[in-house]
Amino acid sequence: MIVPIADLQGKKIYFASDFHLGVPDRAQSLDRERKIIRWLDLIKHDAAHIFLMGDIFDFWFEYKHVVPKGYVRFLAKVAEITDSGIPVSFFTGNHDFWMFSYFTQELGVNVFTDLQTAEFQGKKFLLGHGDGLGNGDYKYKALKKFFFQVRPFQWLFDRVLPSYIGMSLANAWSLHSKLVKGSPPPFKGDDEFIWQYCKEVEAVQHVDYYIFGHRHLPLNLEVRGKSVAPVGRYINIGEWIKLFTFGVFDGQETSLMTFKDDIILPYIVD
């Protein structure tokens, strides 16, 4: 459960996703990791809550006694932030869905595997990574339901497949992802699957802000239900490969921002 916040007292809530740490190679991933840490150092001074919205790692699997190599700078920074009393919540994505107890036990991070609702300063939020929502992508949905989320399959991956083989297979798969090959698919208009999902929800109940990642495309779109008002907004917080975008709720509205040249600036959606 995400604890509601009635009064931010001048602080802000931050949302970021799709860091994809680990690709395309160690040097570029490390450079991106250091940039993320500089951003965390900047926002921790006025953060009431930090949400990491999935695909933070390009692959993550927690073996019983082993976690993926690397990312020590990022992990240490997250621990420092939670130790200071700032809550950090992590939503698993389609690249780091095999996250179990390590982040909770070692870093004090709340981990969510499903969509969550939250209320901040009287505004209702629907939060998640965004994978598997709306129409389409049926192959991935089937794999997620019948393999990736099935305990026996996780047990086999953990106990039967040695960690060096499992990680090697995962890294090979990552290097063939669309992320490494090029830019994300273009904006699909009314066929944007997460936007479709938001409209379906809004037809049943009003949500002020739908916050998702996954798409690698920063978006700020109206979500209308059956009535003219009130109007929700679907905000896709983008990625940290090229645009370094994220969302900020200041108590009044949620905006898209970018971390450019170590400065936080408004991001203008084309």
C-alpha positions as CSV (number, residue, x, y, z in Angstrom):
1,M,0.0,0.0,0.0
2,I,1.2,3.5,-0.9
3,V,0.7,5.9,2.1
4,P,-1.4,8.9,1.1
5,I,0.0,12.3,1.5
6,A,-2.5,15.0,2.5
7,D,0.0,17.9,2.6
8,L,3.3,17.9,0.7
9,Q,4.5,20.9,2.8
10,G,6.3,22.4,-0.2
11,K,7.9,19.1,-1.2
12,K,7.5,17.1,-4.5
13,I,6.9,13.6,-5.7
14,Y,9.2,12.3,-8.4
15,F,8.5,9.6,-11.0
16,A,11.2,8.0,-13.3
17,S,11.5,4.9,-15.3
18,D,13.4,3.0,-18.0
19,F,17.0,3.6,-17.0
20,H,17.8,0.2,-18.5
21,L,21.1,0.0,-16.6
22,G,23.4,-2.6,-18.1
23,V,23.0,-1.8,-21.8
24,P,24.4,-1.4,-24.4
25,D,27.8,-1.9,-22.7
26,R,29.4,-1.3,-19.3
27,A,31.0,2.1,-20.1
28,Q,27.8,3.7,-21.4
29,S,25.7,2.1,-18.6
30,L,28.1,3.4,-16.0
31,D,28.0,6.9,-17.4
32,R,24.2,6.8,-17.3
33,E,24.3,5.4,-13.7
34,R,26.5,8.3,-12.6
35,K,24.1,10.8,-14.3
36,I,21.1,9.2,-12.4
37,I,23.0,9.5,-9.1
38,R,23.6,13.2,-9.8
39,W,19.9,13.6,-10.4
40,L,19.0,11.7,-7.2
41,D,21.4,13.9,-5.3
42,L,19.6,17.0,-6.6
43,I,16.0,15.9,-6.0
44,K,16.5,14.3,-2.6
45,H,16.5,17.8,-1.0
46,D,12.8,18.4,-1.8
47,A,11.5,14.8,-2.4
48,A,8.5,13.6,-0.4
49,H,8.5,10.3,-2.3
50,I,10.5,8.9,-5.2
51,F,8.9,6.3,-7.6
52,L,11.1,4.2,-9.8
53,M,8.6,2.9,-12.3
54,G,10.2,-0.1,-13.9
55,D,12.9,-1.2,-16.3
56,I,15.4,0.4,-14.0
57,F,17.7,-2.5,-15.0
58,D,17.7,-4.1,-18.4
59,F,17.7,-7.4,-16.7
60,W,17.4,-8.4,-13.1
61,F,16.9,-11.8,-11.4
62,E,17.5,-12.5,-7.8
63,Y,18.9,-15.9,-7.2
64,K,18.5,-17.2,-3.7
65,H,22.1,-16.2,-2.8
66,V,23.1,-14.1,-5.8
67,V,22.0,-10.8,-7.3
68,P,23.3,-9.3,-10.6
69,K,26.8,-7.9,-10.7
70,G,27.3,-4.2,-10.7
71,Y,25.1,-1.1,-10.1
72,V,26.7,-0.6,-6.6
73,R,26.7,3.2,-7.0
74,F,23.0,3.3,-7.8
75,L,22.1,0.8,-5.0
76,A,24.2,2.7,-2.5
77,K,22.5,6.0,-3.4
78,V,19.0,4.5,-3.0
79,A,20.0,3.1,0.4
80,E,21.2,6.5,1.4
81,I,18.0,8.1,0.4
82,T,15.7,5.6,2.2
83,D,18.0,5.8,5.3
84,S,17.4,9.6,5.3
85,G,13.7,8.9,5.7
86,I,12.6,9.5,2.1
87,P,10.4,6.7,0.9
88,V,11.3,5.0,-2.4
89,S,8.9,2.7,-4.3
90,F,9.9,0.4,-7.1
91,F,7.5,-0.9,-9.8
92,T,8.8,-4.0,-11.6
93,G,8.9,-3.7,-15.4
94,N,9.1,-6.1,-18.2
95,H,12.9,-6.2,-17.9
96,D,13.2,-6.4,-14.2
97,F,10.1,-8.3,-13.1
98,W,12.1,-11.0,-11.3
99,M,12.6,-8.9,-8.2
100,F,11.8,-10.5,-4.9
101,S,13.0,-9.4,-1.4
102,Y,16.4,-8.0,-1.9
103,F,15.4,-4.3,-2.4
104,T,13.0,-4.4,0.5
105,Q,15.3,-6.1,2.9
106,E,18.6,-4.4,2.0
107,L,17.5,-1.0,0.7
108,G,14.2,-0.4,2.4
109,V,12.4,0.0,-0.9
110,N,8.7,-0.9,-1.4
111,V,8.4,-3.2,-4.4
112,F,5.2,-3.5,-6.4
113,T,4.4,-6.0,-9.1
114,D,0.9,-4.7,-9.9
115,L,-0.8,-1.4,-10.6
116,Q,-1.3,0.7,-7.5
117,T,-3.6,3.7,-6.7
118,A,-2.4,6.5,-4.5
119,E,-3.7,9.8,-3.3
120,F,-1.5,12.8,-2.9
121,Q,-2.8,16.2,-1.9
122,G,-6.3,15.2,-2.8
123,K,-5.3,14.0,-6.3
124,K,-5.8,10.4,-7.3
125,F,-3.0,8.6,-9.1
126,L,-2.9,5.3,-11.0
127,L,0.7,4.0,-11.1
128,G,2.5,1.2,-12.9
129,H,5.2,0.4,-15.4
130,G,2.7,0.1,-18.3
131,D,3.6,-3.3,-19.8
132,G,0.7,-5.6,-20.7
133,L,-2.0,-2.8,-20.6
134,G,-4.5,-2.2,-23.3
135,N,-4.9,-4.2,-26.5
136,G,-2.2,-6.0,-28.4
137,D,1.2,-7.5,-27.3
138,Y,-0.6,-10.8,-26.7
139,K,2.6,-12.9,-27.0
140,Y,4.3,-11.0,-24.2
141,K,1.1,-11.2,-22.0
142,A,1.0,-14.9,-22.5
143,L,4.7,-15.3,-21.6
144,K,4.2,-13.2,-18.5
145,K,1.2,-15.0,-17.3
146,F,2.2,-18.6,-18.0
147,F,6.0,-18.5,-17.6
148,F,7.5,-15.4,-16.0
149,Q,5.1,-15.1,-13.1
150,V,4.8,-18.8,-12.5
151,R,6.7,-20.0,-9.4
152,P,7.8,-23.3,-10.8
153,F,9.4,-21.6,-13.8
154,Q,11.2,-19.1,-11.5
155,W,12.4,-22.1,-9.3
156,L,13.8,-23.8,-12.4
157,F,15.6,-20.7,-13.5
158,D,17.0,-20.3,-10.0
159,R,17.9,-23.9,-9.1
160,V,18.5,-25.7,-12.4
161,L,20.2,-23.0,-14.6
162,P,23.6,-21.9,-13.2
163,S,23.7,-18.1,-12.6
164,Y,26.5,-17.6,-15.1
165,I,24.4,-19.2,-17.8
166,G,21.2,-17.5,-16.9
167,M,22.9,-14.0,-16.8
168,S,24.7,-14.7,-20.1
169,L,21.4,-15.6,-21.8
170,A,19.7,-12.5,-20.4
171,N,22.5,-10.2,-21.5
172,A,22.4,-11.7,-25.0
173,W,18.7,-11.1,-25.1
174,S,19.2,-7.5,-24.0
175,L,21.7,-6.8,-26.8
176,H,19.0,-7.6,-29.3
177,S,16.3,-5.4,-27.8
178,K,14.8,-2.5,-29.7
179,L,16.4,-0.2,-27.1
180,V,19.9,-1.0,-28.4
181,K,18.9,-1.2,-32.0
182,G,17.3,2.2,-32.3
183,S,14.5,4.6,-31.3
184,P,11.2,3.5,-29.9
185,P,8.1,3.2,-32.2
186,P,6.5,6.5,-33.1
187,F,3.4,7.9,-31.5
188,K,0.4,5.8,-32.5
189,G,-2.4,8.4,-32.0
190,D,-5.6,6.8,-30.8
191,D,-4.0,3.4,-31.0
192,E,-1.6,4.1,-28.1
193,F,-2.3,1.0,-26.0
194,I,-1.7,2.5,-22.6
195,W,-3.8,5.6,-23.5
196,Q,-6.6,3.2,-24.5
197,Y,-6.3,1.5,-21.2
198,C,-6.5,4.9,-19.3
199,K,-9.7,5.8,-21.2
200,E,-11.3,2.4,-20.3
201,V,-10.5,3.1,-16.6
202,E,-11.7,6.7,-16.8
203,A,-15.1,5.5,-18.2
204,V,-15.6,3.7,-14.9
205,Q,-13.9,5.9,-12.4
206,H,-12.1,9.2,-12.4
207,V,-8.3,9.3,-11.9
208,D,-6.4,12.6,-12.0
209,Y,-3.1,11.2,-13.2
210,Y,-2.2,8.0,-14.9
211,I,1.6,7.7,-14.5
212,F,3.4,5.0,-16.6
213,G,6.7,4.3,-18.3
214,H,7.5,1.5,-20.7
215,R,6.7,3.4,-23.8
216,H,10.1,5.3,-24.0
217,L,8.0,8.2,-25.3
218,P,7.2,11.2,-23.1
219,L,3.5,12.0,-23.3
220,N,1.0,14.3,-21.6
221,L,-2.5,13.5,-22.9
222,E,-6.0,14.2,-21.8
223,V,-8.1,11.2,-20.6
224,R,-11.8,11.8,-20.9
225,G,-14.5,9.6,-19.4
226,K,-18.2,9.7,-20.1
227,S,-18.6,13.3,-18.9
228,V,-16.9,16.4,-20.1
229,A,-15.3,17.1,-16.6
230,P,-13.3,16.3,-14.7
231,V,-10.5,15.3,-17.1
232,G,-7.6,13.0,-16.2
233,R,-4.2,13.0,-17.7
234,Y,-2.0,10.2,-19.0
235,I,1.6,11.1,-18.4
236,N,4.3,8.8,-19.8
237,I,7.5,9.7,-18.1
238,G,9.8,8.6,-21.0
239,E,13.3,7.2,-20.6
240,W,16.9,7.8,-19.6
241,I,18.7,6.6,-22.7
242,K,18.4,9.8,-24.8
243,L,15.8,12.2,-23.3
244,F,16.4,11.8,-19.5
245,T,12.7,12.7,-18.7
246,F,10.7,12.2,-15.5
247,G,7.5,13.4,-13.9
248,V,7.1,15.8,-10.9
249,F,4.0,16.4,-8.8
250,D,4.3,19.7,-6.9
251,G,1.0,19.4,-5.1
252,Q,-1.0,21.2,-7.8
253,E,-0.1,19.5,-11.1
254,T,2.2,16.8,-12.6
255,S,4.7,18.0,-15.1
256,L,7.2,16.4,-17.4
257,M,10.8,17.5,-16.8
258,T,14.2,16.6,-18.2
259,F,17.7,16.4,-16.6
260,K,19.9,18.1,-19.2
261,D,23.5,19.2,-18.5
262,D,22.8,18.4,-14.8
263,I,20.0,20.9,-14.7
264,I,16.3,20.2,-14.3
265,L,14.3,21.8,-17.0
266,P,10.7,21.6,-18.3
267,Y,10.2,19.0,-21.1
268,I,8.1,20.2,-23.9
269,V,6.1,17.4,-25.7
270,D,6.1,17.9,-29.4
